[in-house]
């Protein structure tokens, strides 16, 4: 299965050109059984990445365009009354898919966002007093535009914390963009993607992540990073849930490197994607990267 997940990574690199680091982190998020937030300008390939991931893994995929008038029932589903049988029949919404792309999530109302929040955290939804489990695996890829775009509002900290990682694809390098323009066959390329891994194999890989060994010294270094955020008065600290997310992501990243143990380099590789959206400044200030600041301040003893 390690060879197959490597083939998935190679195939994704043929679709999203010049973004191998972001693709590896996206696969890390999936193997760690987390959810992914993509924050970028429109047209950067966020939707293409989500669709390519679903196709490569043979997972069911749905896309929901989040708008200010989107209702929770539009996401979770609703019951329809059948006059013939005199019974209500449940019509599942797009959340009942293995890969859900929540496009422009920061344009939706807080009520709709909270409906997605329950699905992400509990892997289930409550409708008409009945709890309905979601498919397994269940992977949410949410996108949001920068806050200076019209009609957007910041996600609350409680919802940001539910995302294991936040990534930005950014502009491609010139050579990659030239190759993209010369090909110009995105739709055909998506249709030609091979299914390289099924959901049973994915579940086995997700279980294998939990078996990756993290030494006591490694966990101590991870806690040093987390504790450093709590000793600073200028930023919101990383919670225990964030610390667990960091360790889970580091284990998944190590598995992608074909190792059954975590190194400090694995922690450093995933730390910005896991921690940056949790490390918000208490006051609006200009800053480059709070996670990079912590990595620079905290010595690595291993």
Residue frames as qw, qx, qy, qz and C-alpha x, y, z in Angstrom:
[[0.000, 0.882, 0.470, 0.000, 0.00, 0.00, 0.00],
 [0.334, -0.706, 0.103, 0.616, 2.95, 2.34, 0.53],
 [0.330, -0.031, 0.605, 0.724, 3.75, 2.04, -3.16],
 [0.098, 0.646, 0.687, 0.318, 0.15, 2.85, -4.08],
 [0.179, -0.902, -0.269, 0.285, -0.01, 5.97, -1.95],
 [0.360, -0.477, 0.358, 0.717, 3.24, 7.06, -3.59],
 [0.247, 0.288, 0.709, 0.594, 1.58, 6.55, -6.99],
 [0.039, -0.847, -0.530, 0.012, -1.34, 8.70, -5.82],
 [0.292, -0.777, 0.037, 0.557, 1.12, 11.46, -4.89],
 [0.340, -0.174, 0.575, 0.724, 2.83, 11.21, -8.29],
 [0.162, 0.551, 0.720, 0.389, -0.50, 11.37, -10.11],
 [0.131, -0.900, -0.357, 0.214, -1.59, 14.45, -8.15],
 [0.347, -0.595, 0.250, 0.680, 1.70, 16.14, -9.00],
 [0.288, 0.152, 0.675, 0.662, 0.83, 15.70, -12.68],
 [0.015, -0.763, -0.605, -0.227, -2.45, 17.55, -12.14],
 [0.247, -0.966, -0.043, 0.060, -1.33, 20.29, -9.72],
 [0.752, 0.430, -0.145, 0.478, 2.00, 21.33, -11.18],
 [0.323, 0.513, -0.334, 0.722, 4.85, 22.60, -9.03],
 [0.488, -0.559, 0.214, -0.635, 3.09, 22.08, -5.68],
 [0.688, 0.047, -0.720, 0.077, 4.62, 18.83, -4.43],
 [0.139, 0.101, -0.675, 0.718, 5.02, 20.07, -0.83],
 [0.495, -0.029, 0.197, -0.846, 1.35, 21.12, -0.56],
 [0.784, 0.050, -0.468, -0.404, 0.18, 17.85, -2.15],
 [0.519, 0.079, -0.786, 0.327, 2.20, 15.82, 0.34],
 [0.098, -0.034, 0.560, -0.822, 0.71, 17.80, 3.21],
 [0.654, 0.004, -0.109, -0.749, -2.82, 17.32, 1.79],
 [0.764, 0.036, -0.634, -0.116, -2.25, 13.55, 1.68],
 [0.265, 0.115, -0.728, 0.622, -0.83, 13.75, 5.20],
 [0.397, -0.064, 0.285, -0.870, -4.05, 15.41, 6.36],
 [0.786, 0.026, -0.344, -0.513, -6.12, 12.67, 4.71],
 [0.664, 0.083, -0.722, 0.177, -4.05, 9.83, 6.21],
 [0.108, 0.085, -0.632, 0.762, -4.25, 11.51, 9.63],
 [0.152, -0.565, -0.808, -0.067, -8.06, 11.38, 9.31],
 [0.105, -0.487, -0.275, 0.822, -8.35, 15.14, 9.57],
 [0.377, 0.814, 0.440, 0.036, -9.96, 17.92, 7.54],
 [0.526, -0.008, 0.220, 0.821, -8.24, 20.42, 5.28],
 [0.125, 0.901, 0.261, -0.323, -8.73, 24.17, 4.87],
 [0.571, 0.218, 0.328, 0.721, -7.40, 25.75, 1.67],
 [0.016, -0.881, -0.219, 0.420, -7.09, 29.53, 1.82],
 [0.429, -0.109, 0.468, 0.765, -6.18, 31.22, -1.44],
 [0.294, 0.404, -0.154, -0.852, -7.27, 33.49, -4.23],
 [0.809, 0.377, 0.331, -0.306, -9.83, 32.14, -6.73],
 [0.733, 0.646, -0.196, -0.090, -8.41, 30.10, -9.61],
 [0.109, -0.715, 0.686, -0.080, -5.43, 28.63, -7.76],
 [0.529, 0.201, -0.812, -0.142, -6.47, 24.98, -8.17],
 [0.348, -0.210, 0.689, -0.601, -8.25, 24.33, -4.88],
 [0.817, 0.184, 0.200, -0.508, -11.25, 22.62, -6.51],
 [0.703, 0.481, -0.510, -0.121, -9.00, 20.73, -8.92],
 [0.104, 0.401, -0.836, 0.359, -6.98, 19.32, -6.01],
 [0.561, -0.050, 0.584, -0.584, -10.12, 18.16, -4.17],
 [0.847, 0.343, -0.026, -0.405, -11.56, 16.48, -7.26],
 [0.558, 0.520, -0.646, 0.029, -8.24, 14.83, -8.15],
 [0.170, -0.333, 0.812, -0.447, -7.89, 13.46, -4.62],
 [0.724, 0.101, 0.429, -0.531, -11.36, 11.91, -4.72],
 [0.809, 0.466, -0.237, -0.270, -10.79, 10.37, -8.17],
 [0.351, 0.543, -0.747, 0.157, -7.37, 8.96, -7.28],
 [0.177, -0.197, 0.841, -0.472, -8.75, 7.28, -4.15],
 [0.292, -0.250, -0.853, -0.354, -12.02, 6.04, -5.64],
 [0.040, -0.359, -0.665, 0.654, -14.07, 8.04, -3.14],
 [0.095, 0.763, 0.600, 0.222, -17.50, 9.59, -3.63],
 [0.305, -0.109, -0.043, 0.945, -17.21, 13.35, -4.09],
 [0.041, 0.833, 0.535, 0.138, -19.63, 16.26, -3.72],
 [0.310, 0.104, -0.061, 0.943, -19.12, 19.98, -3.99],
 [0.123, -0.818, -0.553, 0.102, -21.20, 22.62, -2.21],
 [0.263, 0.463, 0.027, 0.846, -20.95, 26.30, -3.04],
 [0.305, -0.549, -0.575, 0.524, -21.35, 28.14, 0.27],
 [0.038, 0.514, 0.234, 0.825, -23.36, 31.36, 0.01],
 [0.135, -0.157, 0.447, -0.870, -25.03, 33.65, 2.52],
 [0.696, -0.047, 0.020, -0.717, -28.46, 32.07, 1.84],
 [0.558, 0.125, -0.819, -0.057, -27.31, 28.42, 2.11],
 [0.701, -0.473, 0.131, -0.517, -29.38, 26.62, 4.76],
 [0.357, -0.420, 0.820, -0.153, -28.20, 23.77, 7.01],
 [0.788, 0.232, 0.518, -0.237, -30.76, 21.46, 5.33],
 [0.630, 0.724, -0.224, -0.167, -29.15, 22.20, 1.97],
 [0.136, 0.639, -0.748, 0.119, -26.03, 20.62, 3.39],
 [0.299, -0.217, 0.874, -0.316, -27.28, 17.81, 5.63],
 [0.187, -0.207, -0.886, -0.369, -30.50, 16.82, 3.86],
 [0.426, -0.034, 0.266, -0.864, -34.20, 16.93, 4.72],
 [0.276, 0.220, 0.928, -0.122, -37.31, 14.76, 5.05],
 [0.336, 0.037, -0.410, -0.847, -40.03, 14.74, 2.39],
 [0.548, 0.121, 0.635, -0.531, -43.58, 13.65, 3.15],
 [0.135, 0.010, -0.857, -0.497, -44.96, 10.90, 0.89],
 [0.575, -0.031, 0.134, -0.807, -48.75, 11.20, 0.72],
 [0.763, 0.076, -0.551, -0.328, -49.13, 7.64, -0.56],
 [0.640, -0.044, -0.702, 0.309, -47.31, 5.92, 2.28],
 [0.422, -0.844, -0.123, -0.308, -48.10, 8.73, 4.73],
 [0.799, -0.430, -0.002, 0.421, -44.49, 8.66, 5.86],
 [0.049, 0.940, -0.283, -0.182, -41.51, 10.96, 5.75],
 [0.921, 0.183, 0.069, 0.336, -38.57, 9.83, 3.62],
 [0.388, -0.776, 0.200, 0.456, -35.12, 11.23, 4.27],
 [0.686, 0.689, 0.013, 0.233, -33.25, 12.75, 1.33],
 [0.704, -0.443, 0.029, 0.555, -29.54, 12.86, 2.24],
 [0.176, 0.967, -0.086, -0.162, -27.64, 16.03, 1.47],
 [0.642, 0.650, -0.361, 0.187, -24.16, 16.39, -0.02],
 [0.286, -0.692, 0.592, -0.300, -22.53, 15.95, 3.38],
 [0.872, -0.112, 0.459, -0.125, -23.18, 12.22, 2.99],
 [0.766, 0.596, -0.222, 0.096, -20.16, 11.76, 0.74],
 [0.870, -0.247, -0.080, 0.420, -16.64, 10.56, 1.43],
 [0.413, -0.073, 0.055, 0.906, -14.99, 13.74, 0.11],
 [0.058, 0.879, 0.472, -0.041, -16.91, 16.99, 0.59],
 [0.390, 0.175, 0.067, 0.902, -15.65, 20.20, -0.96],
 [0.113, -0.837, -0.457, 0.279, -17.09, 23.14, 0.98],
 [0.477, 0.371, 0.212, 0.768, -16.30, 25.93, -1.45],
 [0.006, 0.477, -0.051, 0.878, -15.91, 29.47, -0.03],
 [0.474, -0.453, -0.731, 0.190, -16.98, 28.40, 3.44],
 [0.242, -0.325, -0.348, 0.845, -16.45, 31.88, 4.87],
 [0.212, -0.137, -0.316, -0.915, -19.40, 33.21, 2.82],
 [0.467, -0.413, -0.750, -0.220, -21.99, 31.08, 4.68],
 [0.460, -0.690, 0.040, -0.558, -24.01, 32.02, 7.74],
 [0.132, -0.457, 0.777, -0.413, -22.83, 30.91, 11.20],
 [0.787, -0.018, 0.402, -0.467, -25.83, 28.54, 11.44],
 [0.887, 0.417, -0.165, -0.109, -24.80, 26.67, 8.29],
 [0.327, 0.620, -0.653, 0.288, -21.17, 26.64, 9.37],
 [0.440, -0.369, 0.666, -0.476, -22.16, 25.08, 12.70],
 [0.925, 0.155, 0.148, -0.314, -24.02, 22.29, 10.87],
 [0.737, 0.521, -0.409, 0.137, -20.81, 21.44, 9.04],
 [0.073, -0.622, 0.640, -0.445, -18.91, 21.73, 12.33],
 [0.769, -0.210, 0.469, -0.379, -20.91, 18.88, 13.89],
 [0.930, 0.357, -0.047, -0.078, -20.35, 16.72, 10.83],
 [0.467, 0.664, -0.509, 0.287, -16.60, 17.34, 10.92],
 [0.190, -0.528, 0.665, -0.492, -16.17, 16.72, 14.62],
 [0.666, -0.112, 0.592, -0.440, -18.70, 13.99, 15.34],
 [0.054, 0.160, -0.883, -0.437, -18.74, 12.27, 11.91],
 [0.018, 0.494, 0.869, 0.002, -22.52, 12.34, 12.14],
 [0.152, -0.221, -0.110, -0.957, -25.45, 14.72, 11.73],
 [0.110, 0.360, 0.800, -0.468, -28.63, 15.13, 13.77],
 [0.249, -0.072, -0.422, -0.869, -31.78, 15.62, 11.68],
 [0.657, -0.318, -0.305, -0.612, -35.35, 15.55, 12.98],
 [0.670, -0.527, 0.378, -0.362, -34.16, 14.13, 16.30],
 [0.986, 0.041, 0.142, 0.079, -32.32, 11.24, 14.64],
 [0.254, -0.742, 0.529, 0.325, -28.57, 10.82, 14.48],
 [0.887, 0.457, 0.063, -0.019, -27.27, 9.63, 11.13],
 [0.639, -0.467, 0.388, 0.473, -23.65, 8.46, 10.71],
 [0.388, 0.801, -0.284, -0.357, -21.57, 9.78, 7.84],
 [0.918, 0.336, -0.201, 0.068, -19.56, 7.62, 5.43],
 [0.569, -0.676, 0.424, 0.200, -16.17, 6.32, 6.43],
 [0.410, -0.230, -0.192, 0.861, -13.76, 7.76, 5.47],
 [0.078, 0.913, 0.395, 0.061, -15.15, 11.31, 5.64],
 [0.531, -0.163, 0.087, 0.827, -12.84, 14.07, 4.47],
 [0.146, 0.931, 0.313, -0.119, -13.82, 17.75, 4.28],
 [0.491, 0.041, 0.172, 0.853, -11.82, 20.08, 2.07],
 [0.032, 0.897, 0.388, -0.209, -13.00, 23.62, 2.72],
 [0.479, 0.293, 0.146, 0.815, -11.85, 26.63, 0.75],
 [0.113, -0.880, -0.342, 0.311, -12.00, 30.25, 1.73],
 [0.445, 0.700, 0.077, 0.553, -11.06, 33.46, 0.00],
 [0.378, 0.034, -0.357, 0.854, -8.93, 36.10, 1.72],
 [0.104, -0.644, -0.627, 0.427, -10.91, 38.30, 4.09],
 [0.002, -0.431, 0.092, 0.898, -10.40, 41.43, 1.99],
 [0.072, -0.199, -0.771, -0.600, -12.76, 39.92, -0.64],
 [0.442, -0.153, 0.057, -0.882, -16.32, 41.23, -0.51],
 [0.821, -0.161, -0.242, -0.492, -18.95, 39.11, 1.22],
 [0.721, 0.057, -0.640, 0.260, -16.50, 37.17, 3.39],
 [0.484, -0.746, 0.213, -0.405, -16.22, 36.96, 7.15],
 [0.124, 0.500, -0.823, 0.240, -13.63, 35.32, 9.39],
 [0.750, -0.225, -0.610, -0.121, -14.31, 31.81, 10.64],
 [0.561, -0.743, 0.197, -0.307, -14.56, 31.61, 14.43],
 [0.007, -0.604, 0.783, -0.146, -11.60, 30.11, 16.30],
 [0.673, -0.094, 0.662, -0.317, -13.68, 27.10, 17.38],
 [0.850, 0.472, 0.167, -0.164, -14.29, 26.16, 13.75],
 [0.386, 0.770, -0.508, 0.028, -10.73, 26.81, 12.62],
 [0.339, -0.500, 0.765, -0.222, -9.56, 24.43, 15.34],
 [0.852, 0.136, 0.442, -0.244, -11.57, 21.61, 13.73],
 [0.736, 0.645, -0.206, -0.005, -9.36, 21.72, 10.65],
 [0.878, -0.287, 0.109, 0.367, -6.24, 19.64, 11.07],
 [0.518, -0.133, 0.286, 0.795, -4.36, 21.72, 8.49],
 [0.323, 0.883, 0.174, -0.294, -4.59, 24.99, 6.59],
 [0.618, -0.054, 0.458, 0.637, -2.70, 25.25, 3.31],
 [0.325, 0.816, -0.007, -0.478, -2.22, 27.81, 0.58],
 [0.838, 0.305, 0.337, 0.303, -1.30, 26.69, -2.94],
 [0.194, -0.723, 0.207, 0.630, -0.10, 30.08, -4.11],
 [0.560, 0.724, -0.213, -0.342, 0.95, 31.07, -7.60],
 [0.952, 0.059, 0.189, 0.235, 2.81, 28.40, -9.59],
 [0.405, -0.517, 0.397, 0.641, 6.37, 28.94, -10.73],
 [0.375, 0.606, -0.270, -0.648, 6.78, 30.26, -14.26],
 [0.143, 0.270, -0.898, -0.317, 7.87, 26.92, -15.75],
 [0.161, 0.266, 0.924, -0.222, 4.94, 25.09, -14.16],
 [0.366, 0.618, 0.333, -0.611, 2.46, 27.74, -15.29],
 [0.300, 0.518, -0.532, -0.598, 3.82, 27.63, -18.85],
 [0.044, 0.040, -0.989, -0.133, 3.37, 23.85, -18.86],
 [0.249, 0.449, 0.728, -0.455, -0.17, 24.36, -17.56],
 [0.372, 0.642, 0.000, -0.671, -0.99, 26.82, -20.33],
 [0.212, 0.391, -0.761, -0.472, 0.50, 24.63, -23.05],
 [0.050, 0.145, 0.988, -0.035, -1.57, 21.62, -21.95],
 [0.373, 0.074, 0.032, -0.924, -4.86, 23.45, -21.24],
 [0.601, -0.105, -0.674, -0.416, -6.89, 20.24, -20.91],
 [0.226, -0.290, 0.669, -0.646, -7.92, 20.24, -17.25],
 [0.787, 0.013, 0.190, -0.586, -11.28, 18.50, -17.76],
 [0.854, 0.309, -0.401, -0.122, -9.86, 15.73, -19.91],
 [0.313, 0.428, -0.736, 0.421, -6.98, 15.22, -17.49],
 [0.471, -0.232, 0.542, -0.657, -9.40, 14.86, -14.56],
 [0.890, 0.126, 0.002, -0.437, -11.36, 12.20, -16.43],
 [0.757, 0.404, -0.509, 0.068, -8.22, 10.22, -17.18],
 [0.208, -0.580, 0.653, -0.440, -7.14, 9.95, -13.54],
 [0.632, -0.007, -0.772, -0.062, -6.72, 6.34, -12.45],
 [0.706, -0.602, 0.073, -0.366, -8.15, 5.01, -9.21],
 [0.469, 0.485, -0.682, 0.283, -5.02, 3.88, -7.39],
 [0.076, 0.062, -0.811, 0.576, -6.39, 3.19, -3.92],
 [0.431, -0.513, -0.606, -0.428, -9.78, 2.08, -2.63],
 [0.387, -0.693, 0.141, -0.592, -11.42, 3.15, 0.62],
 [0.929, -0.359, -0.085, 0.016, -10.61, -0.13, 2.40],
 [0.755, 0.183, -0.158, 0.609, -6.91, 0.38, 1.67],
 [0.037, 0.653, -0.112, 0.748, -7.17, 3.99, 2.77],
 [0.690, -0.630, 0.002, -0.356, -8.69, 2.92, 6.08],
 [0.931, -0.153, -0.119, 0.309, -5.82, 0.48, 6.60],
 [0.498, 0.410, -0.143, 0.751, -3.34, 3.28, 5.97],
 [0.289, -0.698, 0.055, -0.652, -5.18, 5.54, 8.41],
 [0.869, -0.488, -0.037, -0.070, -4.95, 2.79, 11.02],
 [0.831, 0.131, -0.143, 0.521, -1.26, 2.33, 10.24],
 [0.121, 0.702, -0.143, 0.687, -0.73, 6.00, 11.11],
 [0.629, -0.677, 0.092, -0.372, -1.81, 5.28, 14.69],
 [0.957, -0.215, 0.015, 0.192, 0.90, 2.61, 14.94],
 [0.533, 0.618, -0.217, 0.535, 3.76, 4.93, 13.98],
 [0.680, -0.454, -0.363, 0.447, 6.07, 5.29, 16.98],
 [0.069, 0.855, -0.100, 0.504, 6.78, 8.67, 18.59],
 [0.625, -0.011, -0.560, 0.544, 9.59, 8.56, 21.14],
 [0.396, -0.758, -0.405, 0.324, 9.44, 10.30, 24.50],
 [0.369, -0.364, 0.131, 0.845, 12.10, 12.78, 23.36],
 [0.080, 0.295, 0.578, 0.757, 10.08, 13.56, 20.22],
 [0.279, -0.740, -0.590, -0.165, 6.89, 14.16, 22.20],
 [0.448, -0.631, -0.215, 0.596, 8.87, 16.37, 24.58],
 [0.254, -0.092, 0.324, 0.907, 10.06, 18.52, 21.65],
 [0.107, -0.519, -0.645, -0.551, 6.51, 18.76, 20.36],
 [0.399, -0.762, -0.489, 0.144, 5.32, 19.88, 23.79],
 [0.416, -0.384, -0.008, 0.824, 8.11, 22.47, 23.91],
 [0.074, 0.214, 0.466, 0.855, 6.67, 24.04, 20.75],
 [0.318, -0.649, -0.619, -0.307, 3.15, 23.97, 22.15],
 [0.500, -0.648, -0.372, 0.438, 4.21, 25.36, 25.52],
 [0.348, -0.120, 0.126, 0.921, 6.15, 28.18, 23.86],
 [0.097, -0.465, -0.496, -0.727, 2.92, 29.39, 22.27],
 [0.488, -0.703, -0.514, -0.064, 1.28, 29.49, 25.70],
 [0.547, -0.486, -0.190, 0.655, 4.04, 31.63, 27.19],
 [0.216, 0.134, 0.265, 0.930, 3.60, 34.42, 24.66],
 [0.134, 0.530, 0.523, -0.653, 1.15, 37.18, 25.45],
 [0.222, 0.446, -0.264, -0.826, 0.79, 38.33, 21.84],
 [0.440, 0.124, -0.724, -0.517, -0.78, 35.19, 20.34],
 [0.848, -0.197, 0.095, -0.483, -3.53, 32.71, 21.06],
 [0.285, -0.472, 0.834, -0.013, -1.97, 29.45, 22.34],
 [0.527, 0.115, -0.771, -0.339, -2.18, 25.96, 20.88],
 [0.748, -0.326, 0.216, -0.536, -4.76, 23.87, 22.77],
 [0.514, -0.262, 0.816, -0.045, -4.32, 20.22, 23.84],
 [0.766, 0.473, 0.418, -0.122, -6.48, 19.29, 20.84],
 [0.439, 0.855, -0.264, -0.086, -4.03, 21.19, 18.64],
 [0.224, -0.618, 0.754, -0.005, -1.12, 19.31, 20.23],
 [0.692, 0.069, 0.714, -0.079, -2.81, 15.98, 19.48],
 [0.671, 0.715, 0.147, -0.129, -3.44, 17.12, 15.91],
 [0.153, 0.838, -0.516, -0.089, 0.24, 17.99, 15.53],
 [0.417, -0.366, 0.832, -0.013, 1.35, 14.55, 16.69],
 [0.733, 0.356, 0.564, -0.133, -1.18, 12.80, 14.45],
 [0.539, 0.828, -0.082, -0.131, -0.04, 14.80, 11.44],
 [0.049, -0.731, 0.678, 0.064, 3.63, 14.10, 12.18],
 [0.606, -0.096, 0.788, -0.049, 2.88, 10.37, 12.33],
 [0.713, 0.594, 0.357, -0.108, 1.06, 10.50, 8.98],
 [0.312, 0.881, -0.335, -0.119, 3.93, 12.47, 7.42],
 [0.313, -0.528, 0.789, 0.041, 6.41, 9.86, 8.67],
 [0.718, 0.204, 0.661, -0.075, 4.30, 7.10, 7.11],
 [0.605, 0.786, 0.063, -0.113, 4.44, 8.91, 3.76],
 [0.112, 0.799, -0.590, -0.026, 8.22, 8.83, 4.13],
 [0.859, 0.107, -0.497, -0.057, 8.00, 5.00, 4.51],
 [0.204, 0.317, -0.720, 0.583, 8.98, 5.11, 8.18],
 [0.587, -0.520, -0.606, -0.132, 7.29, 3.64, 11.25],
 [0.497, -0.523, -0.343, 0.602, 8.74, 6.27, 13.60],
 [0.116, 0.963, 0.199, 0.140, 8.51, 10.06, 13.84],
 [0.615, 0.014, -0.104, 0.782, 11.50, 12.39, 13.60],
 [0.124, -0.630, -0.224, 0.733, 11.88, 16.05, 14.54],
 [0.026, -0.150, 0.507, 0.848, 11.96, 16.88, 10.82],
 [0.115, -0.459, -0.827, -0.303, 8.45, 15.41, 10.48],
 [0.194, -0.722, -0.509, 0.427, 7.21, 17.73, 13.23],
 [0.141, -0.494, 0.146, 0.846, 8.90, 20.73, 11.59],
 [0.047, 0.091, 0.717, 0.689, 7.44, 19.83, 8.19],
 [0.197, -0.577, -0.745, -0.269, 3.81, 19.74, 9.39],
 [0.271, -0.461, -0.488, 0.689, 4.01, 22.38, 12.12],
 [0.068, 0.159, -0.122, -0.977, 3.22, 25.46, 9.97],
 [0.373, -0.200, -0.652, -0.629, 0.19, 23.79, 8.32],
 [0.481, -0.453, -0.745, 0.089, -1.15, 22.50, 11.65],
 [0.392, -0.477, -0.439, 0.653, -0.33, 25.43, 13.92],
 [0.174, 0.086, 0.151, 0.969, -0.48, 28.66, 11.89],
 [0.329, -0.474, -0.441, -0.688, -4.30, 28.95, 11.79],
 [0.627, -0.589, -0.498, 0.112, -4.41, 28.26, 15.54],
 [0.515, -0.319, -0.167, 0.778, -1.75, 30.86, 16.39],
 [0.134, 0.798, 0.355, 0.467, -3.73, 34.04, 15.93],
 [0.272, 0.191, -0.302, 0.894, -2.45, 37.34, 17.23],
 [0.135, -0.598, -0.666, 0.425, -4.46, 38.88, 20.07],
 [0.131, 0.801, 0.089, -0.577, -4.16, 42.26, 18.34],
 [0.725, 0.656, 0.174, 0.120, -3.95, 43.08, 14.66],
 [0.295, -0.759, 0.423, 0.397, -0.29, 43.35, 13.79],
 [0.655, 0.616, -0.397, -0.187, 1.85, 42.77, 10.76],
 [0.598, -0.439, 0.671, 0.009, 3.52, 39.37, 10.92],
 [0.390, 0.422, -0.711, -0.404, 4.97, 36.87, 8.51],
 [0.762, -0.082, -0.621, -0.166, 4.64, 33.48, 10.17],
 [0.547, -0.629, 0.344, -0.432, 3.99, 32.81, 13.84],
 [0.991, -0.097, 0.088, 0.004, 4.75, 29.10, 13.44],
 [0.711, 0.489, -0.222, 0.455, 8.13, 29.89, 11.87],
 [0.116, -0.746, 0.346, -0.557, 8.84, 32.19, 14.81],
 [0.806, -0.445, 0.285, -0.266, 8.19, 29.36, 17.29],
 [0.964, 0.178, -0.021, 0.196, 10.30, 26.89, 15.30],
 [0.449, 0.649, -0.288, 0.542, 13.12, 29.41, 15.42],
 [0.322, -0.694, 0.349, -0.541, 12.79, 30.11, 19.16],
 [0.873, -0.334, 0.277, -0.222, 12.42, 26.54, 20.44],
 [0.029, 0.591, -0.792, -0.150, 15.66, 24.52, 20.32],
 [0.917, 0.105, -0.258, -0.286, 15.46, 21.01, 18.86],
 [0.462, -0.625, 0.618, -0.114, 17.22, 18.61, 21.26],
 [0.783, 0.007, 0.620, 0.041, 16.99, 15.54, 18.96]]
